[in-house]
Each structure stands twice: as structure tokens, then as C-alpha cells.
Amino acid sequence: QVQLVESGGGLVQPGGSMRLSCAASRSIFSINGMGWYRQAPGKQRELVVLMTSGSNTKYADSVKGRFTLSRDNAKNTVYLQMNSLKPEDTAVYYCNAIVVSLATTVDYWGQGTQVTVSS
């Protein structure tokens, strides 16, 4: 089991920056992948960024060069730094953790945090 607690959402103006945090209930070394998804009203949930245990990181094309995923192993926390925010980045952002055990893959999700980009 992995519990994920997100923080850092809110309202920001276009062009602004915001950092989201996701704290895991266990060592992130024991987690095979961590990342962020988002879901805008009326749209499907989409991948924003995913980091696997090999430190390979995949970003959605729409956020490349603007968003950066980082991790603090001592705090079991990953961060999503979002710069040059656009109105189309408005969504609920969900932290995701993937745990693979005995050939079974389990996804864990945070509760979601709202990010609104508006003037």
C-alpha cells in the first residue's frame, strides 16, 4: 500500500509558476514509478510526467520545457515545478505511484489538487 498526499495547488496567473508536492507513505526507492496526471473538465485524465525507478522521465509534449519533475528521497516526496503556465494547464492534478510486485502492477493515486491558471 502507498498513500500519496498532494499539496501546492491554487490559482496562478498565466506565465506564472507553481510547485506541486506529493509525499509518499513509504520509501520512494520501493516504488517503481512516480509521476503526475491531470484531468481538465470534460476531458480524460492524461499523463503529465512519469519517472520510473531507473530515473527515466517521460514528459507530455504539451509540458516539455516548462514542467520539471524532481524528487527528495529523504522526504519520500516528488515535486512538479510548473513554469510559464498557460490557461490550458488548468486541471486537477493527481500524483501517481506504480508498484510492481510478483508480476502484478498496482496504481496508487493521490486525492488530487486543483490548479487554475487565469488572470
N, C-alpha and C positions, 0 to 999 in steps of 0.2 A: 504494500500500500504506500501511496505517496500523496500527501496533502500539499496543495500549492496555494499560496496566499499572494495575491497581486496587490500592488499599490501604485499610485502615481498618476492616475488618470485625471481628467478635468477638461477645462476649457482653455484653448490657446488660440492666438490669432494666426492667420496664415503667415507663413515664413518663420514662425516661432519654433521653439524646441520644447521637448518634454522627455522625461525619462520614466519608464515603467520598470518596476521591480517585481520579481517573482521568487519568493522564498519557498524552498522545498523542505519537507519534514524529515528528509534523510540525506545522507551524503550524495551530492550530485555525481560522484565517481561511480556510484552504484546504479546510475540512471543512464540508459543507452542513448537517449536523445532528449534535448530540451529545446523549446522554441516558443514562438508566438503565432497565433492565428488571429484573424479578425473577422467580424461579421457586421456589415452595414445593413440598415433597414431594407428589407425586401430582397436581400441578396444572400447567397450561400456563404458559409464560412470559408475563408481562404487562408492559405499559408502566407505568413509574412516572412518568417525566417525560422530555420531549423538548424541546430548544431548537434552533430552526432558525437558519440563517445570518442571518435578519432579526431575530434576538433575540426571536422569538415563542416563548413557552414554554407547553407543554401539560402539565398535571398530571393524573394519575388522580384521580378523585373521592375515592378512599379515602385519599389523602395530602395533599389540598389543605389549606392552613393549617398543616400540620405539617412538610412537607418543602420545602426550598428548593434550587434549582439555581443555582450561580454558576460564574464562570469567571475564570481568571487567564491572560490572553492571553500574557503574558511567559513563563509557565511551560508553556504549551500544556496546561493542566490544567483540568478541570472538577471541581466539588465537589458532593456531595449532603449537605446538612445535614439530619439527621433528628431531629426533636424529638417529645416526647410519644409515644414508641414504644410499640407495642402488641404483644402476643404474635402477632397475625396478620400483623405485619410480618416475621416470621421467614421467611427465604428466602435463596437465593443471589442476590446482586445482580450484574448484568452491565452493564458500560459498553458503550455502543453508539455507533458513528460511522457516518454516512451520507455517501458521496461520490458526487456525480453528475458524470459525465463523458461527453460525447458521447451524451447521452440514455440512458446506462446508469447504473443505480443499484446501488451496491455497499454492503453492510452489513459492518462490521467489529465484532468482539466482543472484549472482554477475557476473561480466564480465569475470572472470577467470584470473588466474595468472600462468605463466609458471614456473615450477620447473624442472631444468635439473641437473641430478646427473651424473657427468662424470669427468674423470681425464684428 
